[in-house]
Amino acid sequence: MRISFLIHNAYGIGGTVRATHNLAAGLSEQHEVEIVSVFRHREKPFLDRHPRVTLRHLVDTRTGTTGYEGDHPEHAIAAEDFPREDRRYHAYSMLTDRRLRAHLGASGADVVVATRPGLTHHLARQGAAGAVRVGQEHLGLDAHTPALRRRLRTVYPRLDALTTATEADARAHRGRLRLPGVHVAVLPNAVPAPAGPPADPAARRIVAAGRLVPVKRYELLIRAFARVHALHPEWSLDICGDGERRAALAELVDELGLTGHVRLRGAVNPMEEAWTGGSVAAVTSRWESFGMTVVEAMRCGVPVVAVDCPHGPREIITDGVDGLLVRSAGPDALAEALLSLVGDENLRHSMGRAAQANAARYSPAAVAERCSDLFTFLAARRGRSGAAARLRGSAHRARGAALSTVFALRDTGRAVGAALAPGGAT
C-alpha cells in the first residue's frame, strides 16, 4: 500500500513531527511510505529519517540556496484554500495553495494522511486522486478556536476517517463535530524503544521536556522542585526545550536560589540521553493532546509524575503503578508527588520497570499494525480492491474482510449507543 503523510514542516521539531516520523518508520516495514513536507527550511531534517521513508517538499524556504522560493511572487499573495482560522495561516500563500492542489491531484497514493487542520481542510475539499482521505488530529479539538471548529465541521464530513491521539478527543470529535459517515478512530503516537539501557533508578535527577511556553507551566515545576531541593539538595532538575518563556524561567531559577541545580538545556536531540540520565520525569502541562514526553520517558524506564490534565497523561499512566497523577495543579501537591519518588529508590525502580513494560504498546511496530489495520478497513470500505490486494497477499485480504466486519460492528455499536443517549445519534 502506498501511504503519503502531508505535514507542515517535516524538517522542524515538535510532537507532530516526531509522531509522523515514528509512525512512517513503523509503516515502512510493510508499506511504501512518504512524508510530504509543505515547507523545507533547512538542509537536513532535525530528526533522523528512516531510510525506507521517502521525504520530499513542496516549497523551499532555505535561504541562500538555488531552490529558494521565499520571494516567489505568489508567496506574497494570501492563501485562499488554506483556512484563515488555522493559526499557521500566515505561512501559507497562493503558492502553497497551488502546490498543494497539484500534489493532491497527482499523489498516486492509496492513502493520504493530513497532519494538521489546515492541511486536512485542503484534503477534505479537494480529495486526493481517489485515495482514502484521513485527517490526523495532533492537537485536540479543544485546542482549536470556535471559528476553526465551525470551519472544520463543514468540510470534515468529506473525509473517510479522522484519527485522534486519545479516546477523550475521539469522543469530543464524535459528539461535537457530528461527522456522519466519517470513521473516527484512536491512533496514539508511536515512540521507539531506546537504543541503550534503561535509566538508572539511582540517578538523582528529575527531567522534563517540551516547549518553554505558558501551557507547559514550568514555573509550577520549578517552584515544586524548590521544595524538593530543600529536603534533597543532591537532586537536580533538567528542563529540555526552547521557547518564549526561557528568560522568565531563568529569572525564576535565580530568584529561588536554584542556579546550578536547575538546568535549562534547550532543544535536545535525541532525547533518550536526557531521559536515561534521570530517574523521575515531570509533566506539568495545563493540557496535553497526547503526551509524547510521557511515553518517551516511560519507554526509557523512567516513572512520570504528571498533573492530571485533560486527555493524554490519564490515558497513558496507570496511577501508582508506572507513574503518578497529581490531581491538584498547586506546587505543594506536585512537590509531594515528586518527593514520594525522590525519597524511595526502590519505588523508582519498580515503577520504572512497570513504565517500560506498559509503554511497549506505543512501539512503532504496534501502532503501525493498528494503523495498517485501519487503512485496510478504509480501503475495503471505499472499494479500493487494488490497494487492499497490495497489502500482504490473499491472507491479508482475508484479514481485511474480517477487519471490515469488526470496524463495522464497532461503528454500529457506537451509533446505537449515541442514538440511545440524550441528543440522538452523531
C-alpha positions in Angstrom: 0.0 0.0 0.0 1.3 3.5 -0.8 0.8 5.8 2.1 1.5 9.6 2.0 1.7 11.8 5.0 1.2 15.6 4.4 2.8 17.7 7.1 3.5 21.4 7.7 7.3 21.1 8.0 9.0 17.8 8.5 12.4 19.5 8.8 11.4 21.1 12.2 10.9 19.7 15.6 7.8 19.1 17.7 5.3 16.5 18.7 3.6 16.2 15.3 6.9 15.9 13.5 8.2 13.2 15.9 4.9 11.3 15.8 4.8 11.4 12.0 8.4 10.3 11.6 7.9 7.4 14.1 4.7 6.2 12.5 6.1 6.4 9.0 9.1 4.4 10.1 6.8 1.7 11.5 4.6 1.5 8.5 7.6 1.4 6.1 8.3 -2.2 7.3 5.3 -3.4 5.2 4.3 -0.5 3.0 5.6 2.2 0.7 5.6 5.4 2.7 6.4 9.0 2.0 6.4 12.2 4.0 5.5 15.3 2.0 6.5 18.5 3.8 4.8 21.7 2.6 7.9 23.6 3.7 11.6 22.9 3.8 13.7 25.5 5.8 16.9 23.5 6.4 19.2 21.1 4.5 18.6 18.1 6.7 15.6 17.3 9.0 16.2 17.9 12.7 15.0 14.4 13.3 16.6 11.3 11.6 14.5 10.0 8.7 14.1 6.2 8.4 15.9 5.1 5.2 12.8 3.4 3.8 10.7 6.5 4.1 10.8 9.0 1.2 10.9 12.7 2.2 10.1 15.5 -0.2 8.9 19.1 0.0 6.6 21.4 -1.9 8.1 24.8 -1.2 11.8 25.5 -0.5 12.5 28.3 2.0 16.1 27.6 2.6 17.8 31.0 2.3 20.9 31.1 0.2 20.1 28.1 -1.9 19.4 27.9 -5.6 15.9 26.5 -4.9 14.9 29.3 -2.5 11.3 30.3 -3.1 10.6 32.6 -0.2 10.5 35.6 -2.5 8.4 33.9 -5.2 5.7 36.4 -6.4 2.9 34.0 -5.5 4.2 33.5 -2.0 3.5 37.2 -1.3 -0.2 36.7 -2.0 -2.5 35.4 0.8 -3.8 31.9 0.6 -7.4 31.3 -0.4 -7.7 27.5 0.1 -5.8 27.2 3.4 -8.3 28.3 6.1 -7.6 31.6 7.8 -8.7 30.1 11.1 -5.7 27.8 11.3 -3.0 29.5 13.3 -0.4 28.7 10.7 -2.3 30.7 8.0 0.3 33.4 7.9 2.8 30.9 6.5 0.6 29.9 3.6 0.1 31.6 0.3 -1.2 31.3 -3.3 2.0 29.4 -4.0 1.3 26.8 -1.3 -2.4 26.6 -2.5 -1.2 25.8 -6.0 1.4 23.3 -4.9 -1.0 21.5 -2.6 -3.6 21.2 -5.3 -1.1 19.8 -7.7 0.3 17.4 -5.2 -3.1 16.1 -4.1 -4.3 15.8 -7.7 -1.4 13.5 -8.6 -0.2 11.9 -5.4 -0.6 8.4 -6.6 -1.1 7.2 -3.0 -3.6 4.7 -1.8 -4.0 6.6 1.5 -3.2 10.3 2.1 -2.9 11.4 5.7 -3.0 15.2 6.6 -1.5 16.0 9.9 -2.9 19.5 10.8 -6.4 21.0 10.5 -5.5 23.4 7.6 -4.0 20.6 5.6 -6.9 18.3 6.4 -9.2 21.1 5.2 -7.3 21.0 1.8 -7.6 17.2 1.7 -11.3 17.1 2.5 -12.2 19.8 0.0 -10.0 18.7 -2.9 -9.7 15.0 -2.4 -6.5 13.1 -3.4 -6.9 11.5 -6.8 -9.2 8.7 -5.4 -7.1 8.0 -2.4 -8.5 7.2 1.1 -8.6 10.5 2.9 -7.5 10.6 6.5 -7.3 13.6 8.8 -4.9 13.2 11.8 -5.6 15.4 14.8 -2.5 16.0 16.9 -3.6 19.0 19.0 -7.1 18.1 20.1 -10.5 19.6 19.4 -10.4 21.9 22.4 -7.1 23.4 21.2 -8.8 25.0 18.2 -10.8 28.2 18.2 -14.5 28.1 17.9 -14.2 29.7 14.4 -11.8 26.9 13.3 -14.1 24.2 14.7 -17.0 25.6 12.8 -15.0 25.6 9.6 -13.8 22.0 10.1 -17.4 20.9 10.8 -18.4 22.0 7.3 -15.6 20.0 5.4 -14.6 17.1 7.6 -17.7 15.0 6.6 -15.9 14.6 3.2 -13.1 12.6 4.9 -13.0 8.8 5.1 -11.6 8.9 8.6 -10.3 11.1 11.3 -7.8 9.8 13.9 -7.1 11.3 17.3 -4.4 10.5 19.8 -6.7 9.9 22.7 -10.1 8.3 23.3 -11.2 11.5 25.1 -10.5 13.6 22.0 -12.2 11.0 19.8 -15.4 11.3 21.9 -15.2 15.1 21.6 -15.0 14.9 17.8 -17.8 12.3 17.5 -20.1 14.2 19.9 -19.4 17.9 19.0 -18.4 17.9 15.3 -21.0 15.3 14.3 -19.3 13.6 11.4 -21.8 11.2 9.7 -20.0 8.6 7.6 -16.6 9.5 8.9 -14.8 6.8 10.8 -13.3 8.4 14.0 -10.6 6.2 15.4 -8.0 6.5 18.1 -4.4 6.2 16.9 -1.9 7.0 19.6 1.5 8.4 18.8 4.3 5.9 18.3 7.6 6.1 20.3 10.6 3.8 19.5 12.4 1.9 22.2 15.7 3.4 23.5 18.8 2.1 21.8 20.7 1.8 25.1 20.0 0.5 28.6 17.1 1.9 30.6 17.5 4.7 33.1 19.4 4.1 36.4 16.9 4.5 39.3 19.8 5.6 41.5 20.2 8.8 39.4 19.4 12.0 41.4 17.8 14.0 38.6 14.3 15.0 37.6 13.8 15.6 33.8 11.1 17.5 31.9 10.9 18.2 28.2 8.8 20.4 25.9 8.4 23.9 24.5 9.0 26.7 27.0 5.5 28.1 26.6 2.8 29.1 29.2 0.7 25.9 28.7 3.6 23.7 29.9 3.6 25.6 33.3 7.3 25.1 34.0 7.1 27.8 36.7 5.0 25.4 38.6 7.6 22.7 38.2 10.4 24.9 39.3 8.6 26.1 42.4 7.7 22.5 43.3 11.3 21.5 42.8 12.4 24.2 45.2 10.6 22.3 47.9 12.2 19.0 46.8 15.6 20.6 46.7 15.2 22.0 50.3 14.9 18.4 51.5 17.2 16.7 49.0 19.9 19.1 47.9 21.7 16.4 46.0 18.9 16.3 43.4 18.8 18.4 40.2 16.2 19.3 37.6 16.8 19.4 33.8 14.2 21.1 31.6 14.8 20.4 27.9 13.3 22.6 25.2 13.3 26.2 23.8 10.6 28.8 23.7 9.3 32.2 24.7 9.4 31.6 28.4 13.1 30.8 28.6 14.2 34.2 30.0 11.4 34.3 32.6 12.2 30.8 33.7 15.9 31.6 34.1 14.9 34.6 36.3 12.8 32.4 38.5 15.6 29.9 38.9 17.9 32.7 40.0 15.2 34.2 42.3 14.7 30.9 44.1 18.4 30.3 44.5 18.4 27.2 42.3 21.2 28.3 39.9 23.3 25.3 39.2 20.6 22.9 40.4 18.1 23.6 37.6 19.4 23.5 34.0 17.5 24.9 31.0 19.1 22.7 28.4 17.5 24.0 25.3 16.5 21.6 22.5 18.0 18.1 23.0 18.2 15.5 20.2 18.0 12.6 20.7 16.0 13.0 24.0 16.9 9.4 25.0 20.2 10.7 26.6 18.3 13.2 28.7 15.6 10.7 29.9 18.1 7.9 30.8 20.2 10.5 32.7 17.3 10.9 35.2 15.2 8.7 37.3 12.0 10.7 37.6 10.1 12.6 34.8 7.7 15.5 35.3 4.9 16.8 33.2 3.0 20.0 34.4 1.0 21.0 31.3 -2.4 22.6 31.6 -3.5 20.3 28.9 -1.9 17.7 26.6 -3.2 16.5 23.2 -1.4 13.2 23.9 1.8 13.3 25.9 4.7 12.2 23.7 7.2 13.1 26.5 5.2 10.8 29.0 5.7 7.8 26.7 9.3 8.7 25.8 10.2 8.8 29.5 8.3 5.6 30.2 10.0 3.7 27.3 13.3 4.7 28.9 12.2 3.1 32.2 11.5 6.5 33.9 8.3 6.8 36.0 6.4 10.0 35.3 4.8 12.4 37.7 2.2 14.3 35.8 -0.5 16.8 36.6 -3.8 15.1 35.7 -4.6 17.5 32.8 -7.2 16.7 30.2 -6.6 13.9 27.7 -3.1 12.4 27.4 -1.5 11.5 30.8 -4.5 9.9 32.3 -4.8 7.5 29.3 -1.2 6.6 29.4 -0.2 6.4 33.1 -1.6 3.8 35.5 -1.6 5.8 38.6 0.5 4.3 41.4 1.9 1.5 39.1 4.0 3.1 36.4 3.8 6.8 37.5 1.8 9.2 39.5 -1.1 11.5 38.6 -1.4 14.7 40.6 -5.0 15.9 41.0 -4.1 19.4 42.1 -2.1 21.8 40.0 -0.5 23.6 43.0 3.2 23.4 43.7 2.7 21.7 47.1 0.8 18.8 45.6 3.3 18.4 42.8 6.2 18.5 45.3 4.6 15.8 47.5 4.3 13.5 44.5 7.8 14.2 43.4 9.1 13.6 46.9 7.4 10.2 47.1 9.7 9.0 44.3 12.7 11.1 45.2 12.8 9.6 48.6 12.4 6.0 47.6 14.8 4.4 45.1 13.0 1.0 45.3 9.8 2.7 44.3 11.6 4.4 41.4 13.0 1.0 40.3 9.7 -0.8 40.4 7.7 2.0 38.8 10.4 2.4 36.1 10.3 -1.2 35.1 6.5 -1.1 35.0 6.6 2.0 32.9 9.0 0.4 30.4 6.8 -2.7 30.1 3.5 -0.8 29.9 4.7 1.7 27.3 5.7 -1.0 24.8 2.1 -0.7 23.5 3.3 2.5 21.9 6.1 1.0 19.9 6.2 1.9 16.2 5.5 -1.7 15.3 2.4 -1.9 17.5 1.0 1.4 16.4 1.8 0.8 12.8 -0.1 -2.5 12.9 -3.1 -0.8 14.3 -2.8 1.9 11.7 -2.4 -0.6 8.9 -5.5 -2.4 10.1 -7.4 0.9 9.9 -6.2 1.7 6.4 -7.1 -1.9 5.3 -10.6 -1.4 6.6 -10.9 2.0 5.0 -9.6 0.8 1.6 -12.1 -2.1 1.7 -15.0 0.2 2.6 -14.1 2.6 -0.2 -13.9 -0.3 -2.6 -10.2 0.1 -3.4 -9.6 -3.6 -4.1 -6.3 -2.9 -5.8 -4.9 -1.2 -2.7 -6.2 -4.0 -0.5 -4.7 -6.6 -2.8 -1.2 -5.0 -2.5 -1.2 -5.2 1.3 0.0 -8.7 2.1 -1.5 -11.0 -0.5 -4.5 -13.2 -0.1 -4.1 -13.8 3.6 -4.1 -10.1 4.3 -7.2 -9.7 2.0 -9.0 -12.1 4.3 -7.8 -10.2 7.3 -9.1 -7.0 5.7 -12.5 -8.6 5.2 -12.6 -9.6 8.9 -11.5 -6.2 9.9 -14.2 -4.6 7.9 -16.7 -6.6 9.9 -15.1 -5.7 13.2 -15.0 -2.0 12.4 -18.5 -2.0 11.0 -19.8 -3.7 14.2 -17.9 -1.2 16.3 -19.4 1.7 14.3 -22.8 0.2 14.6 -22.4 -0.1 18.4 -21.4 3.5 18.7 -24.2 4.6 16.5 -26.8 2.6 18.6 -25.2 4.0 21.8 -25.4 7.5 20.5 -29.0 7.1 19.4 -30.0 6.0 22.8 -28.1 8.8 24.5 -29.6 12.2 25.1 -29.2 14.3 21.9 -29.6 11.4 19.5 -27.1 9.9 17.0 -23.9 11.5 15.9 
